[in-house]
Amino acid sequence: MTINPSVRELLANVSVPFEAARAMPPRVYTSEEFLKSELETVFSRDWVCVGRASALGKPGDYLTYELAGEPIIVLRDTSGQLRAMSNVCRHRMSTMLEGCGNKRSIVCPYHGWTYNLDGSLRGAPAMDRNTDFCAADYKLPQIRCVEWLGWIMVTLNPDAPDIKDELAEVESLIDDFQMQDYVELFRETHVWDTNWKILAENFMESYHLPVCHSGTIGGLSKLNEMICPPGRKAFNYHTILKDDTLKIAIAHPDNTRLQGDRRRTTFLLAVYPSLLITLTPGYFWYLSLHPHGPGQVNILFGGGLSPDFANSPDAQAHFMQTKTLLDKVNVEDRGCTEKVFRGLSSQAAAPGHLSHLERPNFDFAQYLADRTGGFERHFES
């Protein structure tokens, strides 16, 4: 098998002990060839998050997404089941739905072919003279779709391992947080001028908090209290302890599940390839990323409150406080990550050594090397 130069550079980069590790090579972020490899071996093969299941609460609720070049529809069908299917009409191949909303059926805007919410063809105007036409032959191709801890996960790969098995460790790790019950209160889409991996890595380490986020959350945590354990096959994580300056990051008085330091622990979970979750006892927020060329990233950005805070008399005030903070944090992150992309696009760019606080970044690089170049990863039992 011929390995492209950027993959070869990545394989060399990750084939050292973590204690000697460096950041990934610039071409891993800037190369069109590497992006092609990612789309084929990562985004076409692994599970990707398209949002929270609560966003599709009623039959007919839908959202659209483009995954590795494939337009898809995710919806709640008439029986209440989550489904994903192709968003391409089986007739002249137009895309059909856009954005999100609620529909009783899926109607192609080109010739009016109409599909039921299970993808079966309901009607096709003026097809009665084609003797070979059979409506039963025209069901929209179905795509694997599951709900996992409140998230909608889809994959184009019929052979992808069951995500509940892949992420069983995550469930046990955060079981007392009961993430599936958190209430989503906003969902937005953005496009930033940076590579998707730069934003993913930015999320995976809190080393940058004191500087990049000096105006917001930088002073809420201490670097010496951050714990960055070795990553696992399908995810990595690190934890930080928040002080009580930000009350909503601490467990609500009615929360009796969380005990001791767990009441002020924040988990930063990175589910490969691109679901990034900040989970605190009081609120959560997330990014789900998809590349838009080497120099841009499509971002699904959402979040909300734990049930204790969402159902309290001060819920609206809690939400406004959280959303205002997260918007400011996003502005800071956008500035930092876009600067990184501009920098690593320079002829002078060269990857420096990683801090012990960037362990998740190294594990992420090894995951990418596994997918794109067959790197053999090893995990502690």
Salt bridges, closest charged atoms under 4 A:
GLU9 OE2 - ARG27 NH2 2.54
GLU38 OE2 - LYS197 NZ 2.77
GLU40 OE2 - LYS36 NZ 2.74
ASP46 OD2 - ARG371 NE 2.97
ASP61 OD1 - LYS58 NZ 3.61
ASP77 OD2 - ARG83 NE 2.81
GLU166 OE2 - LYS233 NZ 3.68
GLU169 OE1 - ARG232 NE 3.04
ASP176 OD1 - ARG262 NH2 2.61
GLU188 OE1 - HIS190 NE2 2.90
GLU188 OE2 - LYS323 NZ 2.86
GLU205 OE1 - HIS208 ND1 3.17
ASP244 OD2 - LYS247 NZ 3.97
ASP254 OD2 - HIS252 ND1 3.73
ASP261 OD1 - ARG264 NE 3.54
ASP327 OD1 - LYS323 NZ 2.81
GLU332 OE1 - HIS213 ND1 2.62
ASP333 OD1 - HIS208 NE2 3.54
ASP333 OD1 - HIS213 NE2 2.80
GLU338 OE2 - ARG334 NE 2.87
ASP363 OD2 - ARG359 NE 3.24
ASP370 OD2 - ARG371 NH1 3.61
ASP370 OD2 - ARG377 NE 3.03
